[in-house]
Amino acid sequence: MSRPKRKSGLTWHRSHDELVEWCWDYDGRLEAIEKKPPHEVPTRKRLFQFVSWPAMPEDVRKALAACDEAWAAPGQARAALSKAEAARDKAWTALALDAVLQRHATEIEAMHRVQCSNCPWDGRTMFPKEGKP
């Protein structure tokens, strides 16, 4: 049996006691079927398949399309987020912010003393050991 490229959708016989059900993870369900009693596995695998959409009533097809779109949205968002994070990391590296801050450490420390008076910062922590300012 060749595995479909789809990962989710409306399926026949996902469970033994339901004719039609939404399956979120086709390959995961096949793995679960493999763990069923050995005499059930061939029948379950033979009957478990995606429903052919064209044969479904139009309002069912529309609902299925909406489900597929909703299911894809988080993946698309994750891909966009990964791309944005990569761009941020590239920009951060290009700016070499740490190096620039280090070059101006004396000026920045002076500015800190003015803007953050009565600060216990000792150059390493804002919680220095007792007895230090």
N, C-alpha and C positions, 0 to 999 in steps of 0.2 A: 504494500500500500504506500503510495507516495504521499508525503506530507504536504499540505497546502502551504502557500507562502503567507496566507493570512494568519494572524495570531488570535483574533477575537471575532465574534459574530454569533449569529443565531445558529444553533446546531440541533440536529436530530439525535436523540438518545444520549445526551451527555450523562444522564443518570438513568438507572434502570427503571425508575418509576415516573419519569417525565418524558413525554413525546418530544417536546421542543423546549429548549432553554438557551439562554445567553451563555456563551463560554468566553471568559476573559483571557484564557491562556491555553490554546489548543495543545501545544506541546506538553505543557504541564499536566493537562488532563490525560493525555496518552501515557505519560509516565505513571500517573495514578492508576490507570487501567491495568498496567503491567503488574501492579501489586495486588490485584483482585484475585479471587480463587482461580486457579489455573483453568478449570473447565469453563469459566465465564469469559476469559480474555479474548478468544477468537471472535465470539459473537459481539462483544462490546466494541472491539476495534473495527469490525466490519460495518456495524450500524452507526457508529459515531462519525458524523460528517457535517459539514456546513450545509445549511438550507440554501437551495437555489432561489435567489431573490426574485428573478423575473417571474416566477410562478406565483409569487405572493400577491395578495391584494395591494393596491396602490398605497393605502394609508399605512399598511404594515411596512412596505418598502421605505416610505418616508420616515417612519419611526426608526427603522433599522439604520438608515443613513445618518440620522441625528445621533444615534448611539455610537456609531463608528466615528463620527466627527468628534463627539465628546470624549471618546476614549483616546483619540489621537492628540487632543489638545495638550494634556500634560507632557507628553513626549516632545511635542513641538516647543512647548515652553522651556523644558529642560535643555533642549538643543540651543535655543536662543540664549538662555542663561549661560550655558557653557561657552558659547561664542563671545558673549559680553565679558565674562570673567577672563577669558584668554586675552581679549583686547585690553582689559584693565591691567592685567599682569604685564603685558607687553609695554603699555604706556608707563607703568610704574618703573619697570626696568629702564626704559629709555630716559626717564626723568632722573634716574639715579638719585632719588630723594635722600636716601640715607647718606650718600657722599656729600650732597649739598648741605644737609643739616650739620654734618660733622665739620665741614669747612667753616661754617659760621657758628660753631658751638659757643664761642665766647660772647658774641653779640646776642645770641638766643638766650644764654644764661642770664645776661644783664637784663634783657627784656623781661624774662621770667621773674626776676627779683622785683621789678617795678610792678608788674601786673598781678603778681601772686604773693603779696606781702604776707609775712608771718607764716610762710610755708616751711614745713619741716624737711623738704627735699634736701638730701645730702649728696646729690650727684648720682645716687644709685637707687634710692627708695624714698618714699614719702613717710615711711615708718622706721626712722633710724632708732638705734638702741637708746634706751633712756639715758638721760644726762647730756644728750646732744641737742642742739637747737632744732 
